């Protein structure tokens, strides 16, 4: 099987829309939207690369923005199309994040790369996805790129769930540095901040924000489900307060790197 087959099998059995609507998943969506909305201006044109079922694309289209979306998987495209409402100024194209040849250079005011970096297994592919995303972005435009955090997986998957000693996963984890590597069958690529910094080092962009979008939510997911609405609102307030603090970001499951094209 190739990576597309593994991803198709995964997303056919996981409710991506529902994940972002749960108490555990809402902080990721709300935080990402909070930073997107900070930079939105009337008339902006937006591209979402790896749009999945369209949670972000549809939200932005319903706010009146022109949105073009690219998605690899047929399963996700079908749901994306089913979720499209009358009046949305939106398109969906099937394609791969490392080849945006269907999209002209310097076209978009804001480019969202909120999923592909989870599933690109070589540095060359990762660099190409970032380079292509910046190519189609206007000078002065914004790139939002999301990554899975290595440390969150070590804590939750390896120790809380005990998979560190599993014969399949043990060889994928450096026993000295605890850096994870992945194969296509494992689906997800994990990053540390210094690796993200290295990927961006020679690209024409300056960083505006680096933050965690879900922070501790995955660790206290059961408590979140049991919270009253009032307490959960206080939790979100605290989450927004700490999500960009350098001394706290390392606990997150997902990083968000926000850059401006030079």
Secondary structure, DSSP 8 states (H G I E B T S, - for coil): --HHHHHHHHHTSS-HHHHHHSHHHHHHHHHHHHHHHHH--TT-EEEEES-TT-HHHHHHHHTT-EEEEEES-HHHHHHHHHH--TT--EEEEE--TT--TTS-TT-EEEEEESSGGGS--SHHHHHHHHHHHHHTEEEEEEEEEEEEEHHHHIIIIIIIS-GGG-HHHHTTB-TTT--B---GGG---EE-HHHHHHHHTTSSEEEEEEEESSTTTTTTHHHHHHS-HHHHHHHHHHHHHHTT-TTTGGG-SEEEEEEEE-
